[in-house]
């Protein structure tokens, strides 16, 4: 293999080898421009849209600076949502495979605090979490940030939108003034400028234009009768028949109502919003990312940090009042060079919202009439089925153990196995629908010499 862009970085050889093994031989623009700054220890403002590869960029910087001789927490990543925090932690663990016993802990609300305290007592290298739960641990004295050398504010604009400005200030006040601070934001409103002026020391600025991605996304706006929006959505779904689709609603109630409506028409769908407990949220996201759930209906809590590759379609069932949020919604599709379709349903009373979106995107968006739809269309079941295993990271289970159990002697083909996700005490694997029975037998029989309960999710 010829020398990759990663090979040219001043990293320890084991980290470079792991990055190459993971396929990070070619760097994205945000990685190319930010890594030289990060690796020098300089503060940074990174302006880039969702899906630009910033997690890998700051992840490399965090791991590069870890000191094996120190037992204190050295890195802190603040995220606006639990979903994004989970995604960042998973990415960091992949990047850290070269470094034995690197301890990365996720601290978010909606989960019992006792096990988190227990993990902190055993020592943690990098903490990833939401501001509220980080504050909880600081108040209890169960988390010390005195040894932190790098702080990452991920999706900083979203954290400020959610009212975390005071929490961020409190948290940063308990980190050393000599820390390196990295601020990443998709947008750069005045509040971000004020935050960076206070907490960053002579930062470099890296800004990545989004024009290349947007050209791959086709936006369509359809006029609908507000009283007939559910039927209008059926017309859209039967016309375009997306393999996978994320539908945005403005309220939790609308998410639930729409899920029940679509399920009546045999659509594989589930809702995601703030009222769900953490196990339910995890299960819904696992099924959607594992392709065993076709439609996810969500509030904007899922607009960022949703770990789904090749999402072909997003639909704004309710048009958002904030044009920046609309851009984040649209940015969930058309990622990594793939084409995407973004559809918005617009009632007459929402025309003013479209005007603000058009102005921000510097585009003349036109509203079209709804396609007629197909009255004979019957949605098919997802090609994949998610299976749940009663063991996880704390049981020393790894993705390779589950894959090996499935594909071992007289097992199913590797091509029939989809995404594998490991949590602390539970694991999930998606398999092709036609292989479910065999997969259940293989997993229930033996995984790494032990028996676990296995069921369909």
MINUDREN-387229 format. One line per 8 residues: number of its first residue (from 1); for each residue z negated, x negated, y negated of C-alpha. Coordinates in pm, 1 decimal. Each point is the difference from the previous one (the first is absolute). Example, Ala and Ser with C-alpha at 12.3 -4.5 7.8 and 13.67 -1.06 7.14 Angstrom:
<rs>
1	-780.0,-1230.0,450.0; 66.0,-137.0,-344.0
</rs>
This chain:
<rs>
1	0.0,0.0,0.0; 88.9,-132.1,-345.3; -278.0,-42.7,-252.7; -113.2,338.8,-129.0; -126.9,82.4,-346.1; -350.9,15.0,147.8; 36.6,-357.1,131.2; 44.3,-116.7,-358.7
9	-341.0,133.8,-107.3; -300.2,-239.3,-18.5; -191.2,172.1,280.7; -185.9,-126.0,305.2; 239.5,-27.5,292.6; -177.8,265.3,210.8; 37.4,260.0,-276.1; 369.8,-88.0,-46.2
17	61.5,27.1,373.8; -169.7,340.5,15.6; 204.9,127.4,-294.9; 321.4,-111.9,165.7; -108.3,161.3,327.4; -61.8,326.0,-187.8; 351.5,-14.0,-142.6; -90.4,-99.6,-357.4
25	264.9,-270.1,-21.3; 167.3,149.0,-308.5; -222.9,88.6,-291.9; 35.8,314.1,-210.5; 39.3,-44.7,-378.5; -368.5,72.2,-70.9; -101.1,-253.0,266.4; 242.7,-263.8,-125.4
33	-118.0,25.9,-358.5; -372.6,57.2,49.4; -89.6,-240.6,282.2; 42.9,-322.2,-203.1; -242.1,149.6,-255.7; -245.6,128.5,261.4; -11.7,-325.9,190.9; -85.8,-192.2,-319.4
41	-302.8,226.2,-50.8; 128.3,157.7,-321.8; -69.7,362.5,-97.1; 297.6,231.6,40.7; 136.0,335.7,-115.5; 255.6,124.3,251.6; 217.6,296.0,-101.7; 183.6,134.8,303.9
49	67.9,333.1,166.5; -143.7,117.5,331.7; 161.5,-178.3,295.8; 78.1,-322.6,-186.2; -201.0,-225.6,232.5; -294.2,-71.4,-231.7; -259.5,36.6,280.0; 148.5,-296.4,184.9
57	10.8,-195.5,-326.4; -366.7,36.3,-88.1; -95.0,-13.8,369.2; 150.1,-348.5,29.4; -183.6,-102.8,-315.8; -333.6,133.2,129.3; 28.1,-169.2,338.9; 124.5,-327.7,-148.3
65	-321.7,-32.5,-202.0; -249.8,92.7,274.8; -255.1,-274.4,62.6; -105.7,-31.9,364.3; -328.8,-159.8,-104.6; -117.8,299.9,-206.1; -173.7,302.7,150.5; 7.5,218.2,-313.4
73	258.1,267.7,-78.4; 284.6,-187.1,-171.5; 265.5,264.5,-67.3; -15.3,355.6,-136.6; 288.2,250.6,-10.0; -55.3,325.7,-190.1; 227.9,293.3,87.5; 19.4,355.4,-138.0
81	3.0,183.0,334.7; -126.1,-31.3,354.9; 356.3,10.6,131.0; 107.5,-297.9,-207.4; -317.2,-193.4,85.5; 64.4,54.4,372.6; 360.6,-111.7,-37.5; -95.9,-313.5,-193.2
89	-264.7,-90.7,260.8; 250.0,36.3,283.8; 249.5,-223.2,-180.1; -263.3,-264.0,-75.0; -112.0,-7.6,363.1; 359.0,-67.9,109.6; 33.1,-279.3,-253.4; -334.9,-147.5,112.1
97	84.2,-24.6,370.8; 40.9,-377.0,-31.8; -362.9,-35.4,-111.8; -256.3,76.5,275.1; -291.5,227.4,-87.5; 122.1,96.5,-345.9; -212.5,302.6,-85.5; 167.8,269.4,-210.8
105	-201.4,314.9,-67.5; 114.0,333.2,-146.4; -259.3,179.1,-212.9; 99.0,355.0,-97.3; -174.7,329.5,-57.1; 26.1,283.7,249.2; -132.8,-229.9,273.6; -360.1,-65.7,113.5
113	-155.8,-276.6,-205.4; -230.9,-123.1,278.8; 266.3,-177.6,209.4; 140.3,-153.1,-319.7; -342.5,-144.2,-82.6; -23.3,-141.1,352.5; 337.8,-171.7,-34.7; -96.8,-147.4,-337.0
121	-318.2,-144.7,149.7; 211.4,-203.6,242.0; 204.1,-152.6,-282.4; 343.7,91.6,-133.1; 273.0,-222.1,-146.2; 204.3,267.4,-180.6; -105.9,349.2,-106.4; 262.2,269.8,-63.3
129	-125.1,327.5,-141.0; -7.6,279.1,-252.6; -204.7,-44.4,-319.1; -246.4,279.8,78.9; -108.6,-135.5,338.0; -7.3,-359.8,-125.0; -239.6,117.7,-272.3; -215.3,173.7,262.6
137	-48.1,-327.8,185.6; -68.8,-194.3,-318.3; -271.1,250.1,-97.0; -157.6,-24.9,345.2; 15.6,-379.2,-8.2; 197.0,-5.9,326.1; 300.4,-174.3,-158.1; -6.7,-315.2,-212.4
145	303.3,-108.4,-203.1; -154.0,-323.6,-129.3; 225.4,-210.4,224.5; 326.2,181.1,-73.5; 274.4,-230.2,-125.1; 287.2,253.8,-2.3; 6.6,364.2,-109.0; 307.3,219.6,46.3
153	41.4,326.5,-191.7; 265.4,175.2,207.5; 178.7,301.7,-152.4; -211.8,-51.1,-310.1; 176.4,274.9,-193.9; -88.2,251.8,268.3; -366.2,-108.8,-0.9; -17.3,58.4,-373.9
161	171.5,339.0,36.6; -270.8,95.7,250.0; -278.6,-90.2,-244.0; -116.3,-330.8,151.6; 2.8,-204.6,-323.7; -379.9,-12.9,-27.3; -41.0,-77.0,370.4; 249.1,-287.6,-23.8
169	-190.6,-139.3,-297.1; -329.9,15.8,188.9; 145.5,-166.1,309.1; 173.8,-281.3,-187.2; -324.0,-61.2,-187.6; -160.3,-105.7,329.1; 269.6,-256.4,85.0; 4.2,-358.9,-131.0
177	172.9,-48.3,-339.0; 197.4,-284.2,159.2; 170.2,236.8,245.9; 376.7,40.0,27.3; 99.4,358.5,-88.5; 327.2,153.5,119.2; 106.4,334.5,-144.2; 287.9,191.0,159.3
185	135.2,318.6,-152.4; 313.6,212.0,39.2; -18.3,104.3,-365.9; -147.0,-166.8,-306.7; -163.9,257.1,-226.2; -221.9,-99.2,-291.2; -313.3,30.7,214.9; 129.8,-274.5,230.4
193	69.8,-226.4,-295.6; -358.2,53.4,-119.5; -141.9,-67.7,348.1; 195.2,-323.1,39.8; -97.2,-120.0,-347.8; -369.0,35.7,87.4; -13.4,-129.1,358.5; 292.6,-239.1,48.8
201	3.9,-357.0,-129.0; 336.4,-112.6,-139.3; 194.7,184.9,272.7; 360.0,-60.1,95.7; 213.5,314.2,10.2; 254.5,78.1,269.9; 211.3,311.7,-41.0; 243.6,120.8,264.6
209	266.4,247.5,-105.1; 49.2,298.2,230.3; 370.0,60.8,-56.8; 116.0,-134.2,336.1; -221.0,242.4,194.7; 70.4,305.4,-209.9; 374.4,-19.3,61.8; -68.6,67.0,368.7
217	-188.0,321.0,-76.7; 188.3,323.0,-57.9; -196.5,245.0,-212.7; 75.9,372.0,15.4; -157.2,274.3,-210.3; 28.3,363.3,112.4; -73.9,313.9,-198.5; -236.0,237.0,182.1
225	-173.3,331.8,-56.3; -371.4,-75.8,-28.1; -78.6,298.4,225.2; 244.5,-118.5,267.8; -81.8,-369.6,16.2; -102.0,2.3,365.6; 332.7,154.9,102.2; 178.3,-247.2,-227.1
233	-169.0,-285.9,186.0; 125.4,140.9,331.3; 352.3,-2.7,-140.2; -33.5,-363.2,-100.0; -147.0,-109.2,334.1; 263.6,183.5,204.0; 277.8,-150.3,-214.1; -103.4,-365.0,5.0
241	-202.7,-1.5,324.2; -193.5,-322.1,-76.2; -137.4,-191.0,296.3; -313.8,-64.3,-202.7; -105.2,151.7,-330.1; -284.8,-30.2,-251.4; -56.5,315.8,-208.4; -208.7,-24.9,-316.7
249	-210.0,286.8,-136.7; -223.7,0.2,-305.6; -303.3,165.0,162.8; -190.8,-11.0,326.9; 34.0,376.7,46.7; 376.6,-15.9,-28.5; 7.7,-275.0,264.3; -194.6,215.3,245.8
257	202.7,314.9,-72.6; 328.6,-182.8,39.3; -107.7,-163.8,325.3; -90.6,339.0,150.4; 328.6,145.9,-122.6; 214.1,-279.1,150.8; -186.7,7.9,329.0; 96.0,367.5,32.7
265	361.5,-119.5,1.4; -75.2,-264.9,264.3; 9.1,-296.5,-234.7; -214.9,-293.0,110.8; -215.7,-32.5,-312.0; -347.8,-90.5,-124.3; -181.4,-13.1,-333.1; -163.7,-299.9,-167.7
273	-241.0,42.8,-290.8; -343.9,-96.3,-124.6; -196.2,267.9,188.4; 76.8,-147.6,343.1; -261.3,-216.4,170.6; 94.5,-358.7,80.6; 73.8,42.2,374.5; 235.0,289.5,-76.0
281	173.8,-194.5,-276.9; 42.9,-299.2,231.6; 141.8,217.3,277.9; 249.8,171.9,-230.5; 121.0,-328.1,-146.2; 23.1,-161.8,343.1; 214.9,283.2,132.6; 228.5,-2.4,-301.9
289	49.8,-376.6,-3.3; 42.5,4.2,379.4; 281.1,261.2,-23.5; -187.7,261.6,202.1; -27.8,220.7,-309.0; 314.4,88.4,-192.9; -138.8,140.9,-323.9; -300.2,-112.6,-203.1
297	-104.5,232.0,-284.6; -213.5,-189.1,-248.0; -154.2,-13.3,-341.0; 65.1,-315.1,-199.4; -281.6,-178.9,182.7; 280.9,-99.9,240.0; 242.7,-109.8,-271.7; -111.9,-359.4,37.9
305	-113.7,-206.8,293.9; 161.3,216.3,266.2; 104.9,-240.0,275.3; 323.7,161.7,120.8; 322.1,-191.3,54.6; 342.6,151.5,-61.4; -110.6,333.0,-142.3; 334.7,177.9,-49.8
313	-108.6,290.0,-219.5; -263.9,106.5,-252.1; -23.2,348.8,-149.5; -191.9,98.5,-312.0; -93.5,357.4,85.6; -192.3,6.8,-327.3; 139.3,-205.7,-284.5; -266.8,-228.2,-144.7
321	-93.1,10.9,-368.5; -7.1,-379.5,-13.1; 345.7,-164.3,13.1; -155.7,-327.4,119.1; -139.8,181.7,303.7; 346.8,142.0,69.2; 134.8,-355.8,14.0; -272.7,-98.3,246.9
329	89.2,299.2,217.9; 368.4,-88.6,-3.6; -85.7,-360.5,79.6; -138.1,98.0,340.1; 358.9,24.4,128.6; 289.9,-245.0,-26.7; -217.0,-301.8,76.3; 92.6,-339.3,145.1
337	371.8,54.6,-54.8; 13.9,342.7,165.7; 160.0,305.1,-156.7; -227.3,284.2,-104.4; 12.7,359.9,-113.1; -241.5,142.0,-259.2; 11.3,376.8,-53.4; -186.0,194.6,-269.0
345	-41.8,377.7,-17.3; -11.1,123.3,-358.1; -104.0,342.3,-124.3; 120.2,112.5,-342.9; -346.1,-61.1,-145.3; 16.8,-367.9,104.0; 315.3,-95.9,-190.2; -203.0,-194.2,-256.1
353	-134.4,-223.3,278.0; 354.2,-93.7,101.8; 77.0,-95.8,-358.5; -286.4,-251.5,-8.3; 107.9,-143.3,337.3; 360.3,-37.8,-119.4; -118.7,-172.2,-316.5; -216.5,-249.0,190.5
361	275.3,-79.6,250.5; 264.7,-9.4,-271.8; 210.2,240.3,205.8; 162.6,339.1,-47.6; -144.5,187.6,296.5; 174.2,330.3,58.8; -139.6,300.7,181.6; 223.3,140.2,277.6
369	-6.9,323.0,194.2; -172.0,-2.1,336.9; 213.9,-67.3,306.5; 27.2,312.9,218.6; -181.2,-154.7,296.9; 59.7,70.4,368.9; -142.5,322.0,135.1; 57.2,-116.0,359.1
377	-189.9,-327.1,-41.8; -295.1,-62.2,233.2; -193.9,-320.0,-72.8; -29.9,-235.6,294.9; -323.0,-158.1,117.0; -71.8,-359.6,-109.6; 147.6,-261.0,230.7; -337.3,-175.6,22.2
385	-346.8,116.7,111.1; -320.9,-169.1,-117.2; -267.8,-80.6,258.0; -365.4,-60.8,-85.3; -210.2,-261.7,184.1; -381.4,1.8,-11.8; -32.0,-369.5,-81.9; 88.7,-221.7,-292.9
393	-56.6,-324.2,-185.3; -372.9,-2.7,74.8; 86.6,24.8,372.0; 220.7,-311.2,-37.2; 316.7,205.3,45.5; 318.3,-146.5,-145.1; 352.7,141.5,-28.9; 114.3,-241.0,269.6
401	-256.4,139.8,244.5; 132.7,354.4,-44.3; 362.1,-110.1,17.6; -72.7,-201.3,313.5; -170.8,296.1,169.4; 298.5,223.2,-77.0; 276.6,-237.6,101.6; -164.0,-182.1,291.8
409	81.9,51.6,366.8; 179.0,335.6,48.8; -59.2,74.6,-368.5; 225.9,144.7,-266.3; 264.4,-199.4,-185.5; -100.4,-186.3,-315.3; 269.4,192.2,-187.6; -196.4,320.9,70.3
417	-307.7,-129.6,-184.0; -30.3,56.6,-373.4; -265.1,-88.7,-254.1; -344.0,-117.0,118.2; -293.7,29.9,-240.2; -351.2,-126.8,66.9; -312.3,128.8,-179.1; -360.8,-100.7,59.0
425	-77.3,238.5,287.2; 330.8,176.3,63.8; 364.2,-99.6,49.5; 332.9,178.8,-18.3; 338.7,-64.5,154.7; 319.1,201.5,-34.0; 234.0,27.8,297.4; 329.7,175.0,63.3
433	-51.5,364.6,91.3; 167.4,-39.8,339.7; -243.1,-280.7,90.8; -327.0,175.9,-90.3; -114.4,85.1,353.3; 57.4,-351.9,128.1; -165.0,-149.1,-309.8; -311.5,214.0,42.4
441	-32.2,-109.0,363.6; 43.0,-367.5,-80.1; -248.7,-2.3,-289.2; -263.8,205.7,181.8; 24.0,-230.9,301.3; -84.5,-331.7,-162.8; 15.1,-174.6,-336.9; -112.4,-360.8,7.6
449	-211.9,65.8,309.6; -178.0,303.6,-144.5; 45.4,376.6,17.5; 27.8,205.3,-318.5; 47.2,368.4,-69.7; 356.9,68.6,-110.8; 142.9,324.1,-137.3; 277.9,136.6,-214.9
457	-89.3,10.0,-370.5
</rs>
